[in-house]
Amino acid sequence: MLRFLLLVCAASAACGEIRVGIIGTDTSHATAFTAILNDPANPNHVPGMRVVAAFKGGSADVEESRSRVDRFAEEMKTKYGVEFVADIPTLLGKVDAVLLESVDGRVHLAQAKQVIAARKLLFIDKPLASTLEDAREIARLAKENGTKWWSASALRFVGWLVAMKAVRNDGATTWGPGPFEPHHALELSWYGIHAVEMLYTLMGSGCVEVSWTASEASDVLTGRWKDGRLGTVRTSRPHGDYGALTFSEGHVQRSPEKAGVSYVPLVREIVRFFQTGVVPVENEETLEMFAFMDAAQRSKQNHGAPVRLR
């Protein structure tokens, strides 16, 4: 660990500040994270690392990517002094660690492969991938190469959910937006993953089977954990608020009526990871969330019958 910290200091423009590269500027997370990290005047500023370079990326067949990638890139360049490069190998030569931010989960495996081969510490924003197979391949390659990585939704670290997690529960229900994107066959990976991650934050790993009840405007996913607990996710389309309930010995704990979302706690965890190499969310739990979504997708295809996780 000491050797890692010394190498980071030696490579950084200023000892103690980690040079970070961003892959994919087609999400608002790219500009939001850069603002928090690069602007000391920002009231939400998190010190410790700086976004110094970026690769735009982008997916021409995804509207949310095509319509935003250039606009966000220009903001990062003009407001925060980020250098843009032509490809990922060039980016990797300029940075100590990487934020993979591409909004399209389908490209994450190909992009992550290059970072993993370079053995750069890696945070992969949601979704980790667009399929369970891709998610497992990222994990396999990283383990094989000795590259540390993790992935998470910002919802996992918001104060109200952390407080709810501190109380042991006998079951939980979470909810949030659940729009689909036609190119993502694992439908929940596009946006429903936020509510799924909230459920796993509260319940932990250990789900054995899932069923999906679908309607035009919303979906309900019910998971059964190996200890007998039940966890439920409800997603709404096109939009909806975030929230959660937990149940324990007759007591119901509920999230605030206006459950806020902030990127700052997530960015703090990313900085801590890049400084120490210690992952705040175990890779195994992240992979189980994808097995959960994969089983839910197969349940939907099987008219809502319960399906065991692979």
C-alpha positions in Angstrom: 0.0 0.0 0.0 2.8 2.4 0.9 4.5 1.7 -2.5 1.2 2.5 -4.2 0.9 5.8 -2.4 4.5 6.7 -3.2 4.0 5.9 -6.9 0.8 8.1 -7.0 2.6 11.0 -5.4 5.5 10.7 -7.8 3.3 10.7 -10.8 1.0 13.5 -9.8 1.5 17.1 -10.7 1.4 18.0 -7.1 2.2 15.3 -4.5 -1.0 14.2 -2.8 -3.3 15.1 -5.7 -4.2 12.1 -7.9 -4.5 12.7 -11.7 -7.7 11.3 -12.9 -8.9 10.5 -16.4 -12.6 10.3 -17.5 -13.7 7.9 -20.3 -17.1 9.0 -21.7 -18.5 12.5 -21.5 -22.0 11.6 -22.5 -23.4 11.7 -19.0 -24.0 14.6 -16.6 -21.9 12.7 -14.1 -18.8 13.6 -16.0 -19.3 17.3 -15.6 -20.8 17.0 -12.1 -17.8 15.0 -10.8 -15.3 17.3 -12.5 -17.0 20.4 -10.9 -16.7 18.8 -7.4 -13.1 17.7 -7.9 -11.6 20.6 -9.9 -13.2 23.7 -8.5 -11.9 24.6 -5.0 -14.5 27.4 -4.9 -17.3 24.9 -5.2 -19.1 24.6 -1.8 -19.2 20.8 -2.5 -15.5 20.6 -3.4 -13.8 17.3 -2.5 -10.0 17.6 -2.5 -7.5 14.8 -3.2 -7.7 14.3 -7.0 -8.1 16.3 -10.2 -9.6 15.4 -13.6 -6.8 16.2 -16.0 -7.8 14.4 -19.1 -10.8 12.9 -20.9 -11.8 10.8 -23.8 -15.2 11.7 -25.2 -16.4 8.4 -26.4 -20.2 8.4 -27.2 -22.7 6.1 -28.8 -24.3 7.3 -32.0 -27.3 5.0 -31.6 -28.2 6.1 -28.1 -30.1 9.5 -28.0 -29.0 10.3 -24.4 -25.4 9.9 -25.6 -25.5 11.4 -29.0 -27.3 14.6 -27.9 -25.0 15.4 -24.9 -21.5 14.1 -25.5 -20.1 17.2 -27.2 -21.9 19.7 -24.9 -20.5 18.1 -21.7 -17.0 17.8 -23.2 -17.0 21.5 -24.1 -18.0 22.4 -20.6 -15.3 20.2 -19.0 -12.7 21.7 -21.4 -13.6 25.4 -21.0 -14.7 25.6 -17.4 -12.4 23.1 -15.7 -9.3 22.9 -18.0 -9.6 19.2 -18.8 -7.4 18.1 -21.7 -9.2 15.9 -24.4 -7.4 13.1 -26.1 -8.1 11.0 -29.2 -8.1 7.6 -27.6 -8.0 5.6 -24.4 -4.3 4.5 -24.6 -3.3 8.2 -24.8 -5.5 9.0 -21.8 -3.9 6.1 -19.8 -0.5 7.6 -20.3 -1.5 10.9 -18.6 -3.4 9.7 -15.5 -3.0 7.7 -12.3 -6.6 6.4 -12.1 -9.8 6.3 -14.2 -13.5 7.1 -14.0 -15.3 5.1 -16.6 -18.4 7.3 -17.2 -19.8 6.2 -20.5 -23.6 6.3 -20.3 -23.9 3.2 -22.6 -23.3 0.1 -20.6 -22.6 -1.9 -23.8 -19.2 -0.3 -24.3 -18.0 -0.7 -20.7 -16.3 -4.1 -21.3 -14.3 -2.9 -24.3 -13.3 0.3 -22.5 -12.6 -1.3 -19.2 -10.3 -3.9 -20.8 -7.8 -1.2 -21.7 -7.8 0.3 -18.3 -7.5 -3.1 -16.6 -4.5 -4.1 -18.9 -2.8 -0.8 -17.8 -3.5 -1.7 -14.2 -5.0 1.6 -13.3 -7.4 1.9 -10.4 -10.9 2.0 -11.9 -14.3 3.3 -10.9 -17.1 2.2 -13.3 -20.2 4.3 -13.1 -23.6 2.7 -13.4 -24.3 0.5 -15.1 -21.2 -1.7 -14.7 -22.2 -3.4 -17.9 -25.3 -4.1 -20.0 -25.4 -7.8 -19.4 -24.5 -10.2 -16.6 -21.9 -11.9 -18.9 -20.1 -8.6 -19.5 -20.1 -7.7 -15.8 -18.6 -11.1 -15.0 -16.0 -10.7 -17.7 -14.9 -7.3 -16.4 -14.5 -8.9 -12.9 -12.6 -11.9 -14.4 -10.1 -9.7 -16.3 -9.5 -7.4 -13.4 -8.8 -10.4 -11.1 -6.5 -11.9 -13.7 -4.5 -8.7 -14.1 -4.6 -7.6 -10.4 -6.5 -4.4 -11.2 -8.8 -3.1 -8.4 -12.2 -1.7 -9.4 -15.7 -1.1 -8.1 -19.0 0.3 -9.3 -21.9 1.9 -7.5 -24.9 4.2 -7.7 -24.7 7.5 -5.9 -27.8 6.5 -4.1 -25.9 3.9 -2.0 -24.1 6.6 -0.1 -26.8 9.3 0.5 -27.2 10.1 4.2 -30.8 8.9 4.6 -30.1 5.5 3.1 -26.9 5.0 5.1 -29.0 5.8 8.3 -31.6 3.3 7.3 -29.0 0.6 6.6 -27.7 1.0 10.2 -30.9 -0.6 11.5 -31.2 -4.3 11.0 -34.2 -5.2 8.9 -36.4 -8.2 8.2 -37.1 -7.0 4.7 -37.1 -3.9 2.6 -38.8 -2.1 -0.3 -37.2 0.5 -2.5 -38.5 2.5 -5.4 -37.3 4.9 -8.1 -37.5 5.7 -11.9 -37.4 2.8 -14.3 -37.2 4.0 -17.9 -35.9 1.6 -20.5 -33.3 2.1 -23.3 -34.0 -0.1 -26.3 -30.4 -1.1 -26.8 -30.0 -2.5 -23.3 -31.4 -6.0 -23.3 -31.0 -6.2 -19.5 -33.7 -3.6 -19.1 -33.0 -2.7 -15.4 -29.4 -2.0 -16.1 -30.3 1.3 -17.7 -32.0 3.1 -14.8 -33.7 0.6 -12.6 -30.3 -0.3 -11.3 -30.5 2.7 -8.8 -33.5 1.2 -7.0 -31.9 -2.3 -7.1 -28.7 -0.9 -5.6 -30.7 0.8 -2.8 -32.3 -2.6 -2.0 -28.9 -4.3 -1.9 -27.6 -1.5 0.3 -30.3 -2.3 2.8 -30.5 -6.1 2.4 -26.9 -7.1 1.5 -26.2 -10.0 -0.7 -27.8 -13.4 -0.5 -30.8 -13.3 -2.9 -31.7 -16.7 -4.3 -34.6 -16.0 -6.7 -36.5 -13.1 -8.2 -39.9 -12.6 -9.8 -41.0 -9.7 -12.1 -44.5 -8.3 -12.2 -44.8 -5.9 -15.2 -47.3 -3.2 -16.2 -47.1 -0.4 -18.7 -46.2 2.3 -16.2 -44.3 0.4 -13.5 -42.7 -2.9 -12.5 -42.4 -4.8 -9.2 -39.5 -7.1 -8.5 -39.6 -9.4 -5.5 -36.5 -11.1 -4.3 -36.2 -13.9 -1.8 -33.1 -14.0 0.3 -31.5 -17.3 1.6 -32.3 -16.2 5.2 -36.0 -16.0 4.3 -36.2 -12.2 4.0 -38.1 -10.6 1.1 -36.9 -7.5 -0.8 -39.0 -5.6 -3.2 -38.1 -3.0 -5.9 -40.7 -0.9 -7.6 -39.8 1.2 -10.7 -41.9 3.8 -12.4 -41.9 5.2 -15.9 -41.1 7.6 -17.2 -40.0 9.2 -14.0 -40.5 8.8 -10.2 -39.1 9.7 -6.8 -36.5 7.6 -4.9 -37.4 6.1 -1.6 -37.3 3.1 0.7 -39.0 1.2 3.5 -37.5 -1.3 5.9 -39.4 -3.6 8.2 -38.1 -5.0 11.5 -40.0 -6.6 14.5 -43.2 -4.7 13.7 -41.4 -1.4 13.2 -41.4 0.4 9.8 -38.6 2.8 8.9 -39.3 5.1 6.0 -37.1 7.4 3.9 -37.7 11.2 4.0 -40.7 12.4 2.0 -38.3 14.4 -0.3 -35.4 11.9 -0.4 -32.6 13.9 -1.8 -29.7 12.7 -4.0 -26.2 14.0 -3.9 -23.0 13.0 -5.8 -20.7 14.3 -3.0 -20.7 11.2 -0.8 -20.0 9.0 -3.8 -17.1 11.3 -4.9 -15.7 11.1 -1.4 -15.7 7.3 -1.6 -14.1 7.4 -5.1 -11.3 9.7 -3.8 -10.7 7.4 -0.8 -10.5 4.4 -3.1 -8.0 6.0 -5.4 -5.9 7.0 -2.3 -6.0 3.7 -0.5 -6.9 1.0 -3.1 -9.7 -0.2 -0.7 -13.0 -0.8 -2.4 -16.1 0.5 -0.5 -18.5 -2.0 -2.2 -17.4 -5.6 -2.7 -17.2 -6.7 -6.3 -19.2 -9.9 -5.4 -22.2 -7.8 -4.2 -22.1 -5.8 -7.4 -22.0 -8.9 -9.5 -24.9 -10.4 -7.5 -27.0 -7.3 -8.3 -26.4 -8.1 -12.0 -27.4 -11.7 -11.4 -30.6 -10.3 -9.7 -31.4 -8.2 -12.7 -30.6 -11.0 -15.1 -33.0 -13.4 -13.1 -35.6 -10.7 -13.1 -35.4 -10.3 -16.9 -35.8 -14.0 -17.3 -38.8 -14.0 -15.0 -40.4 -11.3 -17.1 -39.8 -13.4 -20.2 -41.4 -16.3 -18.3 -44.6 -14.4 -17.4 -43.5 -13.5 -13.9 -42.5 -17.0 -12.7 -39.8 -16.9 -10.0 -36.4 -17.5 -11.4 -33.2 -18.5 -9.5 -30.1 -16.4 -9.8 -27.4 -17.8 -12.0 
